[in-house]
Amino acid sequence: MAGHSQFKNIMHRKGAQDKKRAKIFTKLAREITVAAKISEDIDSNPRLRAAIAAARGQNMPKDNIERAIKKATGAGEGDNYEEVRYEGYGTAGVAVIVEALTDNRNRTASEVRAAFAKSGGNLGETGSVGFMFNRLGEIVYPADAADADEIFEAALEAGAANVESDENSHVVDTELEDLNAVREALTEKFGDPESAKMVFRAVTEAEINVEQAQSIMKLVDVLEDNDDVQNVWTNVAWTDEIVAGLDN
């Protein structure tokens, strides 16, 4: 799991820059809209609760949140977002999964395909790399939410599968069916998490060099810069050497 921890550190530093971009609100609003289509009742809709908590964590204005919910009910300008997943290979055969929410599948597919091509990779068929990942629930708290032992004990008592803490965050892994129950238990003790969602975690990590890692991060940056893209997952082994090279 060390590689995952290193990747979280990289994403944490990138996140500090991403927060300055107004487009982060676009991604958050889309997730709220899609979640609200399931049900507007926050108490019975854990996905909507998680989406709103994530939006509040990014200081998204209340009006923006309410407008996103109204889009789902038809009370606002109605965009019909679809959940789409793309799979492909980046530099050195690194496996990449892209999750998107789009109102135009052709546009998004074209832009994602172009991003892969420009990075020297290629977009594959659905399922081409999915078998290289496990689908898990992931709950993230900032490091100052509680000490590592407290988070660890509370998470395992609630039914979590694993907990990993570092100087930036506490990352709690769950089975998919346990995600909502664990999130509820932790929210009661520590408040809303930074995020609580389903993630893809690599089964076997790809060992690459610094130059190849830089290429992968450029691909990730381009994909994440796309308003339609919600999440990007790779199977890179984020070793100390790779992280140090990217920092430099």
N, C-alpha and C positions, 0 to 999 in steps of 0.2 A: 504493500500500500504506500510505500515511501514515494514512489513516482507520482501517485495521485496527489499526495500532500504537496509536492513540489509544484505540480501543475496548478493547484489551488493558490499557491503563493503568487505565481505568475499572473493568474486571472485576477487576483486581488489587486495587484499593482495596475493591471490594465483597467480594472474597474474604476479606479480613482480617476482615470482620464475619461472613461466612458460616461461617468456621471455628469460631466460638463456638457455632454451632447444632448440637445433637446430630443434627438431621435430615440433616446432610451425610453421616453414617455410614450412614443408611438408603439414600441414593442410591448410595453406594459399594458397599454390601453387595449391592444388587440387580444392579449391573453385574458383580460377582464371581460371583454365582449364575448369571446368564445366560451368562457366559463359561465357567464351569466345566461347563455342560451340554454344551459342545462337546467338552471333554476336561479331565480333572483333571490331566493331565500338563503341568506348567508349561513344561517344556523344548520341548514340541511345540505349545503353545497360546499364541501371542503376545498374544492378547486378554486371556487370564487373567493373564499376566505384567504387562501394562500396567495392568490393573485392580488387582492387588495392589500394584504400585508406587505407584499413585495413592493407594491407601488408606494405605500406609505413610507417604507424603508428608504426609498429614493426621493422622498419629499415631493411626490407628485401631488399637485393641488387637488383638493376635494372635488372641485368642479369638473376636472378632467376625469376623475374616477366615476362620478355620477353620469357624465356624458357617455362614457364607454359602456356603462350598464344599459343606458337608454338605447344605445345602438342595437343591443341584443334583443330588446323588446319591441323594436320598430318605432319607438318614440323619437328616435334621433335619425339622422341620415343613415340609412341602412346599408352597411357593407356586409357582404356575405363571405366571411373568412373560412377557408378550408385548411385543415391540418394536413401537411404534406411532408414526407420524409424522403431525403435524397441520400444515396450512398455512393462512395467512390474512393479513389486512391490519390494521395498526394505524392510529394517527392519521396523517393526510396520505398515506395509501396506502402506508405503509412495509410491505415484505414481511417476514413473520415465519414461521419454521419452528420447530416444537416437536418434540423427540424425547422419547419417554416409554417407561418400562418399567412395565407395569401388570398386575395380576391381575384387573382389572375394567374392561374397555374402556368400558362404558356410563358408569361413574362418572367416569373420566378425561376422556372426551369431553365430558361435561356440564360438568365443572369448567373445562376449557380453553375451551369455548365461552362460559361465563359470564365468564371473565377478559377475553376479547376484547370481549364486548358492553359490559362495564362501562367499558372504556377507549375506547369509541367506535369500535372496530374490528369486524371480523367474521371468523368462521372460514369458510374456503373448502373446496373439494374438494381431494383429493390431486392434486398437480400444478399447482395454481392459481398457485403462486409458485415452485415448485421450479426452473423453467427459468431463473430469475433468479440462480441460484447454481451454482457449481462444487463438485463433491465432491472434497476433497483429503485427504491425510494431514497431520497437524500434530503436531509434537513440541515440547514446551516445556521449557526449562531455566531455572532462576533465574539472574539476572545474574551471581551470584558463582560459578557452576559453572566458568567459564572466561572468558577475554577474547573479545571479539567476533571478532577475526581467527582465533583458534584454532577456535572453533565453526564459523565460516564455512568455513574450509578443510577441516575434518574432515567437515562435512555435505555439501559439494559432492563431495568425494572418494568419499563413501559413496553418492552418487546423488541427493541432495536437489535440488529444483527452485529453492528460494529460501531465504534466511535473513534475518531481520530482528531486530536487537538494539536494546534501549533500556535505561534505567536499572533496569528491573524484571525483564526476561526476555530470553531468546533464543528466537525462534519460527522453527522449521524447517518449511518446506512440502515435501511430497513428492507424487508421483503415488500413487494408492491402492495400486497393485501394489508400490510401492517402500517403503511405510511400515515394514513389519516389518524389512526388510534395513537400512534407514537407522537405525532405532531400535536394532537390535542393534549396529551399528558404533559409534554414539554412546555407548551404554551401556558398551561395552567401554572407551572412552576417558574418559568423564565420569561414569559411574555411572548409576543409574536417573533418567529424566527426571521432571519434575512430572506430565506427562501425555503420552500418545501415543495419538492417536485419529483417527478420520475426522471431518472438519468440513465445514460448508457455508460457502463464501466467496462473497460477492456479486459478480456479474459487473459490474453497474452499480449504483453507490451512490445512495441517495436523499438529496438535499440538503434539509434541514429547518431550522426555526429552534429557538431554545433552548426555547421553550414546548412545541413539538411533541416535542422530544427528551425533555423531562421526562415527558411523557405516555407515550412509548415505554418509558422506563426504569421507570415505574410498572408498566406491563404486564409487562415482563421480570421485575421483582421479584415480582409476584403469581404468575407462572408458575413461577419458580424456587423459590418458597416451597412449591409443591405437591410432596409426596413422590414422586409418580409421574413428574414431569418431570425428565429428565436434562440436557438441553441446550436452549438457546434461541438462535436465530440471527436476525439482522436485516440489512437492506441499508442501514442508516443510514450516511451519511458523517460520521464522528466528527472534525469539524474542530477546530482550536484554539479557535475561538469557542464551539462547542458544549460542548467539555470545560470551558472556563473558566466558562460559564454554569451547567453542572451542579455544578461545584465550589462555586459561590456560592449 
